[in-house]
Amino acid sequence: MNKTALITGATSGLGYEFVKLFAKDGYNLVLVARNKQKLEEIKQSFKNIEITIISKDLSLSGAAKEVFGELENRNIDIDILVNNAGFGLLGNFDELDINKQVEMINLNITALTELTYYVLPKMKQRNSGKIMNVASTAAFQPGPLMAVYYATKAFVLSLSEALVEELSGYDVTITTLCPGATKTNFGAVANVEGTKMFSQAMTSDIVAKQGYDAMMKGKRVIITGGMNKVGAYTAKFFPRSIAAKLAKYVAGEK
């Protein structure tokens, strides 16, 4: 019997690359995203595996619980969870739409936390499972001009690393994927494509493959790209005030 992977934000970017990787390895898939038409198109493209689609806006309160309820109703157990859905916004905190920033928190933090919470008990019962939480190199320092986004990714990394320790007695692994700038529709949504941080953006297929391989090996944290590794590690040794200034610099225009 094939194992089942659930992927959020599955219709584009890293999410769609993960779909291709899991499909290649013969996993059944549960795909969650807002765009039902795109989900249907993806389902029709992979006829050799079983795909369940759930059209849901995970930035809405209670959406993650509704997704889990659908899984329970269909008797679908999740062997691998990929919390990929998320977005960012560029601009001064007090000038950005507060409603959009709250949506960002709901998607990047709340939905990820709830889905992880809902799938963990059965993984522990089976003593088997993998979770990938997509964070960012933004997790390693404060981020002026993207203050809430950076803060959400710091939460994801902190939560994930804490859960690794809680699960040390189980064969259940949590991997945090921390990419730098990546060529997906994230850049357009966040309005950062013209910034210095995107001048050397990696392609989504390479980032997804590195994350996928790391998850399969049960690695704790994977930072994609050599320069991104250098930046993330050196940020630990700078005073946070300096790290914040550097983050503000790279968020500026080229």
C-alpha positions as CSV (number, residue, x, y, z in Angstrom):
1,M,0.0,0.0,0.0
2,N,1.4,3.4,-1.0
3,K,2.2,6.0,1.6
4,T,0.4,9.3,1.5
5,A,1.9,12.8,1.5
6,L,-0.1,16.0,2.2
7,I,1.2,19.1,0.5
8,T,-0.1,22.6,1.2
9,G,0.3,25.4,-1.4
10,A,0.5,22.6,-4.0
11,T,-0.4,24.4,-7.2
12,S,2.8,26.4,-7.9
13,G,6.4,27.1,-7.0
14,L,7.9,24.8,-4.4
15,G,4.6,23.1,-3.7
16,Y,4.2,21.9,-7.3
17,E,7.9,20.8,-7.4
18,F,7.2,18.7,-4.3
19,V,4.2,17.2,-6.1
20,K,6.4,16.0,-8.9
21,L,9.0,14.6,-6.5
22,F,6.5,12.6,-4.5
23,A,4.6,11.4,-7.6
24,K,7.9,10.1,-9.1
25,D,8.4,8.0,-6.0
26,G,4.9,6.6,-6.1
27,Y,3.3,8.4,-3.2
28,N,-0.4,9.0,-3.0
29,L,-1.1,12.7,-2.5
30,V,-3.4,15.0,-0.7
31,L,-3.1,18.5,-2.3
32,V,-4.4,21.6,-0.5
33,A,-4.6,25.0,-2.1
34,R,-7.2,27.7,-2.8
35,N,-7.4,27.3,-6.6
36,K,-9.6,24.3,-7.3
37,Q,-9.2,24.5,-11.0
38,K,-5.4,24.2,-10.8
39,L,-5.8,21.4,-8.3
40,E,-8.0,19.5,-10.8
41,E,-5.5,20.1,-13.6
42,I,-2.7,18.7,-11.5
43,K,-4.8,15.7,-10.6
44,Q,-5.4,15.0,-14.3
45,S,-1.7,15.2,-15.0
46,F,-0.7,12.4,-12.6
47,K,-3.0,9.5,-13.4
48,N,-0.6,6.9,-12.1
49,I,-1.1,7.8,-8.5
50,E,-4.1,8.5,-6.2
51,I,-4.6,12.2,-5.7
52,T,-7.1,13.8,-3.3
53,I,-7.7,17.5,-3.7
54,I,-8.9,19.8,-1.1
55,S,-9.7,23.4,-2.1
56,K,-9.2,25.5,1.0
57,D,-7.9,28.9,1.9
58,L,-5.7,28.1,4.9
59,S,-5.4,31.8,5.9
60,L,-9.0,31.6,7.1
61,S,-9.7,30.7,10.7
62,G,-10.6,27.1,11.2
63,A,-9.5,26.0,7.7
64,A,-6.8,23.7,8.8
65,K,-9.2,21.9,11.1
66,E,-11.6,21.5,8.2
67,V,-8.9,19.9,6.1
68,F,-8.2,17.5,8.9
69,G,-11.9,16.8,9.2
70,E,-12.0,15.9,5.5
71,L,-9.1,13.5,5.9
72,E,-10.9,11.8,8.8
73,N,-14.1,11.5,6.9
74,R,-12.2,9.8,4.0
75,N,-10.1,7.6,6.3
76,I,-6.9,9.0,4.9
77,D,-3.8,8.8,7.2
78,I,-0.9,11.1,6.4
79,D,2.6,9.6,6.4
80,I,4.3,12.8,5.3
81,L,3.1,16.4,5.8
82,V,4.7,19.2,3.9
83,N,3.7,22.6,5.3
84,N,4.6,24.7,2.3
85,A,1.9,27.3,1.9
86,G,2.9,30.8,2.9
87,F,3.5,34.3,1.6
88,G,5.3,37.6,2.4
89,L,4.9,41.3,2.0
90,L,7.4,44.1,1.4
91,G,7.0,47.5,3.0
92,N,7.0,49.3,6.3
93,F,5.0,47.5,9.0
94,D,2.7,50.4,9.7
95,E,2.0,51.1,6.0
96,L,1.1,47.6,4.9
97,D,-2.5,46.5,5.1
98,I,-3.0,45.0,8.6
99,N,-5.6,42.6,7.3
100,K,-3.1,41.1,4.8
101,Q,-0.5,40.9,7.6
102,V,-2.9,39.0,9.8
103,E,-3.7,36.6,6.9
104,M,0.1,36.1,6.6
105,I,0.3,35.1,10.3
106,N,-2.7,32.8,9.9
107,L,-1.2,31.0,6.9
108,N,2.5,31.0,7.8
109,I,2.0,30.2,11.5
110,T,-1.5,29.2,12.5
111,A,-2.3,26.8,9.7
112,L,1.1,25.2,9.9
113,T,0.9,24.7,13.6
114,E,-2.6,23.3,13.5
115,L,-1.9,20.8,10.7
116,T,1.2,19.6,12.5
117,Y,-0.8,19.2,15.7
118,Y,-3.5,17.2,14.0
119,V,-1.2,14.7,12.2
120,L,1.3,14.1,14.9
121,P,-0.7,11.8,17.2
122,K,-1.2,9.1,14.5
123,M,2.4,9.4,13.4
124,K,3.4,8.8,17.0
125,Q,1.0,5.8,17.3
126,R,2.5,4.3,14.2
127,N,6.0,5.3,15.3
128,S,6.5,6.5,11.7
129,G,6.2,9.8,9.9
130,K,7.9,12.8,8.4
131,I,7.0,16.5,8.5
132,M,8.6,19.3,6.5
133,N,8.0,22.8,7.6
134,V,9.0,25.4,5.0
135,A,10.7,28.4,6.7
136,S,13.3,30.6,5.2
137,T,16.7,32.1,5.8
138,A,14.6,34.9,7.1
139,A,14.2,32.8,10.2
140,F,17.7,33.6,11.4
141,Q,17.4,37.4,11.9
142,P,15.0,40.3,12.2
143,G,13.8,41.6,8.8
144,P,13.0,45.3,8.5
145,L,10.6,46.0,5.5
146,M,9.3,42.4,5.8
147,A,9.0,42.5,9.6
148,V,6.0,40.2,10.0
149,Y,7.2,37.7,7.4
150,Y,10.6,37.3,9.0
151,A,8.9,36.9,12.4
152,T,6.6,34.1,11.1
153,K,9.6,32.2,9.7
154,A,11.5,32.5,13.0
155,F,8.4,31.0,14.7
156,V,8.4,28.1,12.2
157,L,12.1,27.3,12.8
158,S,11.7,27.6,16.6
159,L,8.6,25.4,16.7
160,S,10.1,22.8,14.4
161,E,13.4,22.5,16.3
162,A,11.6,22.2,19.6
163,L,9.3,19.4,18.3
164,V,12.4,17.5,17.1
165,E,13.4,17.2,20.7
166,E,10.0,16.3,21.9
167,L,9.9,13.5,19.3
168,S,13.4,12.1,20.1
169,G,11.9,8.8,21.3
170,Y,9.9,8.2,18.1
171,D,10.7,7.4,14.5
172,V,9.0,10.7,13.5
173,T,11.2,13.4,12.0
174,I,10.7,17.1,11.4
175,T,12.7,18.9,8.8
176,T,12.8,22.7,8.5
177,L,13.5,23.9,4.9
178,C,15.2,27.3,4.9
179,P,15.6,28.5,1.4
180,G,16.8,32.0,0.4
181,A,15.3,33.9,-2.5
182,T,13.6,31.3,-4.8
183,K,12.1,31.8,-8.3
184,T,8.4,31.2,-7.5
185,N,5.3,33.4,-7.5
186,F,6.3,34.4,-3.9
187,G,8.5,37.2,-5.3
188,A,5.6,38.7,-7.3
189,V,3.1,38.4,-4.3
190,A,5.7,39.9,-1.9
191,N,6.8,42.6,-4.4
192,V,10.4,41.7,-3.9
193,E,11.5,40.6,-7.4
194,G,13.3,43.9,-7.9
195,T,15.2,43.8,-4.6
196,K,18.9,42.8,-3.9
197,M,17.8,39.7,-2.2
198,F,16.4,38.3,-5.4
199,S,19.4,39.1,-7.6
200,Q,20.7,35.5,-7.2
201,A,17.5,33.6,-6.6
202,M,17.6,29.8,-6.9
203,T,15.2,27.9,-9.0
204,S,12.3,26.1,-7.3
205,D,13.1,22.7,-8.6
206,I,16.6,22.7,-7.1
207,V,15.4,24.1,-3.7
208,A,12.6,21.5,-3.6
209,K,14.9,18.6,-4.4
210,Q,17.4,19.6,-1.7
211,G,14.6,19.9,0.8
212,Y,13.0,16.6,-0.3
213,D,16.3,14.7,0.0
214,A,17.0,16.2,3.4
215,M,13.5,15.3,4.7
216,M,13.9,11.7,3.5
217,K,17.1,11.5,5.4
218,G,15.5,12.9,8.5
219,K,17.7,16.0,8.7
220,R,16.7,18.7,11.2
221,V,17.4,21.8,9.2
222,I,18.3,22.3,5.5
223,I,19.5,25.7,4.2
224,T,19.7,25.7,0.4
225,G,22.5,27.3,-1.5
226,G,26.1,28.0,-0.4
227,M,25.8,31.8,0.1
228,N,22.5,31.3,2.0
229,K,24.3,28.9,4.4
230,V,27.0,31.5,4.9
231,G,24.5,34.3,5.5
232,A,22.4,32.2,7.9
233,Y,25.4,31.0,10.0
234,T,27.2,34.4,10.1
235,A,23.9,36.1,11.2
236,K,24.3,34.1,14.5
237,F,27.5,36.0,15.3
238,F,26.4,39.5,14.5
239,P,24.6,41.6,17.1
240,R,20.9,41.5,16.1
241,S,20.9,45.2,15.4
242,I,23.6,44.7,12.7
243,A,21.8,41.7,11.3
244,A,18.6,43.8,11.0
245,K,20.5,46.5,9.1
246,L,21.8,43.9,6.7
247,A,18.4,42.5,6.2
248,K,17.0,46.0,5.5
249,Y,19.8,46.5,2.9
250,V,19.0,43.4,0.9
251,A,15.3,44.3,1.0
252,G,16.1,47.5,-0.9
253,E,16.1,47.9,-4.7
254,K,18.9,46.7,-6.8
